[in-house]
Amino acid sequence: TKIGKLLYENQVENISEVRKLNKTTIEIEFPTYKDANKAIELTIWDKIKYKAYIPYYKTRVMGVIRGVHPEHSNEEIISNIKSKSPVIAVQRVHRKYYEGDKLQYIPTQTVKITFQSQQLPDTVYLYHTRFNPEKYILPVQQCKNCQKYGHKEMYCRNSPKCPICSENRKETNCNARKPKCVNCGLEHKATNKNCMVYESEKKIKEKMADNKISRIEAQKQIEK
């Protein structure tokens, strides 16, 4: 109620709801983007040492189009694509494969597009060819150091865990007779895609894409 009272005392209008997401984050919902932008510019945030911002997932949406010839570069696509919603980024999707021990990337005919909008446009055009953007779901991230989900190895501060036996060590020279998942404790490797924790992470990503919400909000909705 502290923030709600502060907004009331400063006569900030058109607030739909104020809710606490976690210990450090409070979400304030407005009926229109103009009301939200007006609130961002208030000077009260500096006085109470809060950082006010509009999350990126509230102002942009990602989709994919398929059947785009690999000869078209990202720069060429973003320069020539036609859309009712502004296109702010384009990225060709690549497929991994190994040539011997060397990892290679092959460009596919799928392109990820970021729109400056809250909704995907029904159609986009590239060289007079129509494409129907599909919803893009962020891939599940699994750390190769601790085997936990939601972050990458380069940002991990946890102790290393073996993906086979879940002991406090790297996978090198693991001689465990039976695997044990560090995430769910069952008898399979931590990288098993049938793991219940992995399935839960997939649902979180889908919920984020469907409802355009943060990971924290999506996780709370699934756990209800």
PyMOL commands that set and color helices and strands:
alter all, ss='L'
color gray80, all
select helices_A, chain A and resi 2-9+33-40+44-47+56-58+74-80+153-155+196-211+215-223
alter helices_A, ss='H'
color red, helices_A
select strands_A, chain A and resi 17-20+26-29+61-66+81-82+87-99+102-115+124-126+129-131+134-135
alter strands_A, ss='S'
color yellow, strands_A
deselect
rebuild
show_as cartoon
